[in-house]
Each structure stands twice: as C-alpha cells, then as structure tokens.
Amino acid sequence: MSLANDYAGLSEDARSALDRRYELFIGGEWRAPAASGYHAVFDPSHGGAIASVATADETDVDAAVAAARLAFDEGPWPRMRPHEREALILRLADLIGAQGEALSQIETVNSGKLLPNTRAIDVGFSITTLRYMAGWSTKIAGKTLDLSVPYAPGMAFTGFTRLRPVGVVAGITPWNVPLCEAVFKLAPVLATGCTVVIKPAEQTPLTTLALARLCQEAGVPPGVVNVITGGREVGAALVAHPDVDKINFTGSTAAGRQIAAVAAPQMKKYNLELGGKSPVVIAADADLDLAIPGAAWAILGNHGQNCCAGSRLYVHASLFDRVIEGVAEIARAVRIGPGLDPASQMGPMVNHAHRDRVLAFVEEGRRAGASLVYGGESVADPGAYLNPALLVGLPHENRLVQEEIFGPVLVAERFEEMDAVMARVNGTSYGLGASIWSRDFETINRFFDRVEAGIVWINNHNTLDPAVPFGGWKESGVGMELGEEGLMSHLRVKAGVVCRA
Ligand code: NAD
C-alpha cells in the first residue's frame, strides 16, 4: 500500500501509525487473525487507503473472550487492589497525554474530523474520563443494614452488600468519536476490576488499536483489555458469546435492537447508547447572541455526526426569521476542508457512502416540498465533503423530522406557544438530548420537566463531562454511561446476612 498523501505535517508517531498492517490484540499479544485476513481503512478527505486492519472471525472472538475470561477469573487482575487499579488508570491517562498529538492526528486522518476536535474530544475528553474513573476505583462501597427479620424473634441480624465487578464486558463502539468511545468503555472496566473485549467501528479502528498498545505500556495485565477488529459480524459474535457477561454498546438504534434481542434471552446485562434526533428550542426571550451560534454549532459540530446533534430547531415565531438568517449566515461561511488544515471548520463525512446517504435525505426533503434555506449539495472534491443544509416547511411526520440523518442537516419550525410545541418536541421515537434557550426560569423549568430526553442543556448544547451520566430515553438507549451511574452499571450487588446471636 502506498499513501495517497504524504502527510508531511504529521508527527513521526502519527506517520508510523499509517501505511502499515494491524493485528488483533488478544491476551496481551498482537496476533494475526485466524482466517479472514485484513481489510483497508481510509482517509475520507481523499478516499485513499491509509492502513490495513485484521478482520477477526469467530475463532478470534472466542480467543479474545477466553483471554478476558481467564484474566477476570484467574489472572493477577482479581487480586489487584483498588489503589493499584487507580494508579494504572492514571498511568494510562498520562500515556495518552504524552501521545496526544499523534493520536489526534491519526484520528483526524482516519475519521475526517477536525484536528481541534480530535485534540479536545478524542484525546482531551478521554484523559479526563480516565482520571475521573480512576478516582472511583478506591470509592466503590457497599452498605451495612440493621435488619428486622420479624419472624425470628430473639435473634439479631445484620445485612450487608458488596459490589462485585460484573465480569467480561464486550465494548462495541461507533465511528464518530472513536478514541473517546473506546475510553468510555474501558475506564469503568478498569475502575471496577472487570475485563473487556473492545470492537471498534470498522471505519475508524486506528486509535483504539493505539489505545491497546498504550494499555500494554501502562502495565495492564494480559487479557484485561483485548481489541479485535472487523465489521458488524464480529460485534454480533461477541454479543452472542456465552462467556460475555455484559455488553456496552454505542451505535445505531437498529443495531441496538438486534443486540438486545440476542442478549436478553441469555440474561446478559447491557447498556445501549443509541441514536438521537435532538431538539433545540429557542424561546421568545432567548439571548440570540448565544442562541444563534448555539443552534448553528449544535448541528454543524463534528459535521452533524454527533448522536446529540441538534437536528430539529424550534424557534418562537417572533424570532424565527432572525434565527434562520443568523444560522444560515454561520453555515454559509463555514470553511470546508481537510481535518488537518487549521483553516477548516468542517471536514469530510466519515466516508463517501455516508455523504451520499446524507445528501439523499436533503433531496428527499426538497421533493417533499421543503424550502432549502442553504446548502445540501456535495463539494467538487475527491473527499467526502458536502455543504450543510437547512430545510424549512416539512410536516412533523416527514422522515427528515423523525429519523436520525447523522449529518449537518437541520430542519426548522416556528411555534407560537411553548406548551403546544412540546408535543412535537417530544414527538419522535428518540429521547437522547435536548436544549432550551431562554432567560426565564419558569420556561426553563417547565421545559426541563416535560421534555423526554436523557440530558437537557440550558443555554448550551451537547456539553458533556465525565461526572454527568449520559444515556437516552425511549429508543435512544438503555442504561447510562459516565458518571456514578456508568460506573455502577459495571458492578453487581451481592448481599450478605449475618446472624449475630
Ligand atoms: P452502527 O450501529 O452501524 O455500528 C456501531 C458499532 O456496532 C460498530 O462497531 C459496528 O460494527 C457494530 N455493530 C453493528 N451492528 C451490530 C450488531 N448487530 N451486533 C453487534 N455489533 C454491531 O453505528 P455507526 O454507524 O458506527 O455509528 C453511528 C450511530 O451511533 C448513530 O446512530 C449515533 O447516534 C450513534 N451514537 C450514539 C452515541 C450515544 O452515546 N448515544 C454516541 C455516538 C454515536
């Protein structure tokens, strides 16, 4: 393979991560795949191949799960003390920091995301998440309980609970925030003493493979972290594997549904972090200096490829024209170009197929009679670029209002009355995020109470922190990631009863 670009500005470490072949990380070793061979991964800014990655099959899935099982049941891992796990996680965070620039460059080349984004989110947020979860390692605590046991008079009992790691976790991740999602799966595993097999998205596996190498360097015992690569069949084999105790999945609602159907009959634990169609609501009293750029970047951020992208905009009628004009002005001025170019404000979609799918949605909206305020066409370039789009005038039932597009496509609607618009704000099958832009406490409070979403942003959109639990309502998911809730989902309760007399 020879690289289509010479990537002259890349660091030495980032360059050495490209134009090479990757094996599977199983039981602390790099292993060739059992049978299926290798597949290419691409740079969407020109469409050329940049590396070749192992395609795992069921034999490899078996080997990875067996390594994770062994490490959980018998390795040094179950005997490691909480403060040792904490120190190890902090060491890993430091190693990610030391490799930060190379990791963000690799992520940008593989995903098309902007360098400032991969620096701040994929690298920066990963480090913060690891440090946050490291702190929990030494604070996992059960309870003691004074018991009544009314049918045993004259005897005294004390109850207690211990929180035990859930076991072998399958961590399956999407392509839109690759390193960060892998760390979301890894950090609570390490904090609680579980083990994990991570299966990154087929489009963007490179930084997760780099993470495996850094785990090795940090001294994570063999088998505690395993990384296998390949497509949805690999994920499906992992989900179905009888020795996997818990599935932590982030991806589409369609895949989440398939996973739940396989996991539920086996009584496996699962967390599903799924798609969204998040509303942005601008009330009559909103501060437009905040709300207009807020609404624009809610959909333009990460090229609309965010699960919480603010893809439906509801604006009070008195402000509608000003907001639409303001958002359009920002979107039209966006400089589109490669993620590595510091002048770019929007990079390519993750690949050409996805770019075409997003464009087809815009075309469908036009055919349905919507007026296209701006954009919606591809860019004359070999890269997977498109211009962001804004459509007005679609009925609430239209697919563009109801379905996740996962690109920079916004649909907007005016409303007269906040209470009346809530039916439409809540009127999709999703319930991931939502934002309200207002200066009035009552308006904000009523919105917060009534909106069906796992996270509500007030005068901001899509702000995440490892301390804040994150998870979707309705068809946006099951369970929560991050925060204490994300940690707790990797633990199970074992209760004890002591007879004292
Ligand atoms: P996807 O569902 O196609 O794939 C996600 C991952 O699951 C990939 O690794 C894929 O190989 C694997 N997979 C697919 N089908 C599977 C199956 N049946 N069994 C096991 N594994 C399977 O999603 P994608 O296109 O990679 O990512 C985009 C989606 O992810 C969007 O819907 C987005 O909203 C969602 N997402 C959600 C969150 C969140 O936290 N809620 C965050 C990021 C992305």
Boltz pocket constraint, residues with backbone or C-beta under 6 A from the ligand:
constraints:
  - pocket:
      binder: B
      contacts: [[A, 172], [A, 173], [A, 174], [A, 175], [A, 176], [A, 177], [A, 199], [A, 200], [A, 201], [A, 202], [A, 230], [A, 231], [A, 232], [A, 233], [A, 234], [A, 235], [A, 236], [A, 237], [A, 239], [A, 250], [A, 251], [A, 252], [A, 253], [A, 255], [A, 256], [A, 258], [A, 259], [A, 272], [A, 273], [A, 274], [A, 275], [A, 276], [A, 306], [A, 307], [A, 308], [A, 404], [A, 406], [A, 432], [A, 472], [A, 476], [A, 477]]
      max_distance: 6.0
